[in-house]
Amino acid sequence: MTDGRASGHRVAGVPVLMARPPAAITTPLPTVLWFHGFRADALAHAAELERCARAGFLAVGIDAVGHGARTDSTIADRIARDGGAMPLMLEQVEQTVHELPALLQRLEADDDADLSSLSVVGISMGAFLVYRAIAAGLSLRSAIALLGSPAWPSATSAHHSPERFRDLALLSITAEADVSVPPAAVVHFHADLDERYGETLMRRHDVLRGAGHLLGANDWAHAMSLTHAWLVHHGT
């Protein structure tokens, strides 16, 4: 597709929704991976992918393991059995992160992805994915994590690997009244990064005042404006 509209594909066995820039431009293309929230899918962010494509990105929304085209029918039972969604979510985050190297290799070979200009965006579970992918060593130009946390009860928690974030253009967006993923961990993480490596315009934490985890239309539009501006400024 070259008209900026999102279309479904499988890349290295992973179901994705992909949008390419509508105009003929020089390749390879700066690339953004987009990670959805828990029990959502890539299609939920078709409009955002198309907006990124119009800005010149190869925009790739990924169905996380157990979601979208590969929905796990046992999710509800597992949540009840494990006493909540967090253990399952973290398992799916880890599995999805492990798929990224093969996925990126195919995007580079077949779809003109420029892996030297790679960015990631994630919402809720997708933000956990963003933090985890960075901690796992994914090489990025920029990253935006919305409504997620860099800290969780596991050795894989991203806050254990601050050195991976040192030279990254990182934007974290949290909601002030979020009880599902309270913003305190992001506050502490950004403060720790600033203390270790110094304050920088390449690192920013924005708070949506009065907002909860499920954003209203105005807060969502504001968060997407911040995200788009960060990608255009730091990701190309």
Solvent accessible surface area in square Angstrom, and as a share of the most:
residue,aa,sasa,rsa
1,M,93,0.42
2,T,95,0.55
3,D,63,0.33
4,G,5,0.04
5,R,151,0.55
6,A,23,0.17
7,S,27,0.17
8,G,57,0.55
9,H,76,0.34
10,R,146,0.53
11,V,12,0.07
12,A,51,0.40
13,G,50,0.48
14,V,5,0.03
15,P,8,0.05
16,V,6,0.04
17,L,19,0.09
18,M,7,0.03
19,A,0,0.00
20,R,41,0.15
21,P,10,0.06
22,P,64,0.40
23,A,64,0.50
24,A,113,0.88
25,I,82,0.42
26,T,121,0.70
27,T,67,0.39
28,P,78,0.49
29,L,3,0.02
30,P,26,0.16
31,T,0,0.00
32,V,0,0.00
33,L,0,0.00
34,W,6,0.02
35,F,1,0.01
36,H,1,0.00
37,G,10,0.09
38,F,48,0.20
39,R,143,0.52
40,A,36,0.28
41,D,46,0.24
42,A,4,0.03
43,L,120,0.60
44,A,65,0.50
45,H,15,0.07
46,A,23,0.18
47,A,69,0.54
48,E,24,0.11
49,L,0,0.00
50,E,42,0.19
51,R,87,0.32
52,C,3,0.02
53,A,0,0.00
54,R,154,0.56
55,A,41,0.32
56,G,14,0.14
57,F,0,0.00
58,L,0,0.00
59,A,0,0.00
60,V,0,0.00
61,G,1,0.01
62,I,2,0.01
63,D,11,0.06
64,A,2,0.02
65,V,29,0.17
66,G,6,0.06
67,H,3,0.01
68,G,24,0.23
69,A,71,0.55
70,R,61,0.22
71,T,90,0.52
72,D,39,0.20
73,S,108,0.70
74,T,62,0.36
75,I,7,0.04
76,A,55,0.43
77,D,103,0.53
78,R,50,0.18
79,I,37,0.19
80,A,83,0.65
81,R,167,0.61
82,D,55,0.28
83,G,74,0.71
84,G,26,0.25
85,A,35,0.27
86,M,79,0.35
87,P,70,0.44
88,L,1,0.01
89,M,16,0.07
90,L,29,0.14
91,E,68,0.30
92,Q,4,0.02
93,V,1,0.01
94,E,38,0.17
95,Q,76,0.34
96,T,0,0.00
97,V,11,0.06
98,H,132,0.59
99,E,43,0.19
100,L,3,0.01
101,P,90,0.56
102,A,53,0.41
103,L,1,0.00
104,L,11,0.06
105,Q,118,0.52
106,R,99,0.36
107,L,0,0.00
108,E,93,0.42
109,A,68,0.53
110,D,90,0.47
111,D,28,0.15
112,D,58,0.30
113,A,3,0.02
114,D,30,0.16
115,L,50,0.25
116,S,82,0.53
117,S,9,0.06
118,L,3,0.01
119,S,0,0.00
120,V,0,0.00
121,V,0,0.00
122,G,0,0.00
123,I,15,0.08
124,S,19,0.12
125,M,0,0.00
126,G,0,0.00
127,A,0,0.00
128,F,5,0.02
129,L,1,0.01
130,V,0,0.00
131,Y,1,0.00
132,R,33,0.12
133,A,0,0.00
134,I,5,0.02
135,A,9,0.07
136,A,52,0.40
137,G,34,0.33
138,L,36,0.18
139,S,86,0.56
140,L,33,0.16
141,R,90,0.33
142,S,0,0.00
143,A,0,0.00
144,I,0,0.00
145,A,1,0.01
146,L,0,0.00
147,L,6,0.03
148,G,2,0.02
149,S,8,0.05
150,P,0,0.00
151,A,36,0.28
152,W,15,0.05
153,P,121,0.76
154,S,45,0.29
155,A,97,0.76
156,T,47,0.27
157,S,1,0.01
158,A,0,0.00
159,H,74,0.33
160,H,106,0.48
161,S,23,0.15
162,P,10,0.07
163,E,105,0.47
164,R,122,0.45
165,F,0,0.00
166,R,137,0.50
167,D,124,0.64
168,L,11,0.06
169,A,0,0.00
170,L,0,0.00
171,L,1,0.00
172,S,0,0.00
173,I,0,0.00
174,T,3,0.02
175,A,0,0.00
176,E,84,0.38
177,A,55,0.43
178,D,6,0.03
179,V,136,0.78
180,S,76,0.49
181,V,21,0.12
182,P,75,0.47
183,P,26,0.16
184,A,52,0.41
185,A,29,0.23
186,V,1,0.00
187,V,71,0.41
188,H,125,0.56
189,F,9,0.04
190,H,13,0.06
191,A,57,0.44
192,D,47,0.24
193,L,0,0.00
194,D,45,0.23
195,E,151,0.68
196,R,138,0.51
197,Y,61,0.23
198,G,33,0.32
199,E,152,0.68
200,T,52,0.30
201,L,169,0.84
202,M,78,0.35
203,R,19,0.07
204,R,106,0.39
205,H,48,0.22
206,D,27,0.14
207,V,41,0.24
208,L,6,0.03
209,R,176,0.64
210,G,59,0.57
211,A,6,0.05
212,G,27,0.26
213,H,37,0.17
214,L,167,0.83
215,L,34,0.17
216,G,43,0.42
217,A,87,0.68
218,N,131,0.67
219,D,43,0.22
220,W,65,0.23
221,A,57,0.44
222,H,95,0.42
223,A,0,0.00
224,M,11,0.05
225,S,53,0.34
226,L,27,0.14
227,T,2,0.01
228,H,39,0.17
229,A,61,0.47
230,W,15,0.05
231,L,0,0.00
232,V,66,0.38
233,H,140,0.62
234,H,25,0.11
235,G,0,0.00
236,T,82,0.48
